[in-house]
Amino acid sequence: ASAPVTITVTGAAGQIGYALLFRIASGAMLGPDVPVKLNLLEIPQAAQAAEGTVLELMDCAFPLVTGLEVFDDPFKAFDGANIAMLVGSRPRGPGMERADLLSANGGIFSVQGKALNAGAADDLKVVVVGNPANTNALIAASHAKDIPASRFTALTRLDHDRALAQLSAKTGTPVSEIKRLTIWGNHSATQYPDISHATVAGRPAIELVDQQWLADEYIPRVAKRGAEIISVRGGSSAASAANAALEHMRSWVQGTSDGDWTSMAVPSDGSYGVPEGLVSSFPVTTANGDYSIVPNLEISEFSRARIDASVAELESERSAVAELGLL
Ligand code: NDP
């Protein structure tokens, strides 16, 4: 058997954490042959609830689990981490301004960046789930001077999967027959779900749907799906967000399939006019534990305007955290 992979999950006692940990432990993320050591990080007030989750994880007697521990110190929790899934973040409270939110999360993610820098394994892979995810990833990366920024990514896979599901429903085609969808930009309402390069059962998606449906229904539906879930379910998406985080890491580790790609928010290398360093969502392929931004796609005027709007939002988040001294 291979050596155990150390996975640190933050916000472990939250609802996404609860939906995520059991599936990682069962082998759904890294496969049925890879043993896992799970480090759960929580703030002190929630550490006891995380201990409860550990008791349940024990009771599953998962054969792949070689270690289970709860921490409230990030330096201990990230020691030796191969994979870090940063789920915990500070939600916006009543009366909280955007700057308060950015600064509360800046405090969390700058410390976590330092702790990762101090102790994580050389092959570290990070996905940030906690919002504002893209900017939190930027903050963590900027405090981890010895780790390549490219190892810090943020989750747009849930947006990607929502976009697949909506196109599948509209065209009556199974999700498995839809390829090359892209989410661009920020994990926020400005994100741009792009079907212009997508194929549906081998045919260009844009031939199957009309432009008005795309602009007036599809794009807003995908971008506002989180709010729809809250209003219907009475709580924010948890199992689907956990699934997406798991699939993000699974793709990164195991690779995308030939002829397809996925969406990940990654530090820009300047591709597609996205300023270098911004953590923005792109189409990416993955192989051998690395990802690359899909090059040379043609960007229509319609797409350009939407990508630019989301990237402008990311730039304003970056200036706000820079002003707060968080970078
Ligand atoms: P959830 O587990 O529901 O959500 C966690 C984070 O994921 C939130 O920031 C949430 O953003 C975000 N998120 C990103 N994408 C999605 C999506 N598509 N749908 C839903 N959420 C999404 O939050 P809980 O409040 O249940 O749990 C958070 C836990 O984190 C608590 O136990 C808290 O103690 C812990 N925490 C841990 C820290 C640490 O380990 N150092 C630091 C801070 C908190 P949004 O708020 O926008 O929904």
Residues whose N, C-alpha, C, O or C-beta is under 5 A from the ligand:
A	BS01	NDP	T10 G11 A13 G14 Q15 I16 G17 L41 E42 I43 A46 V87 G88 S89 R90 P91 I108 V129 G130 N131 L158 S236 S237 A241
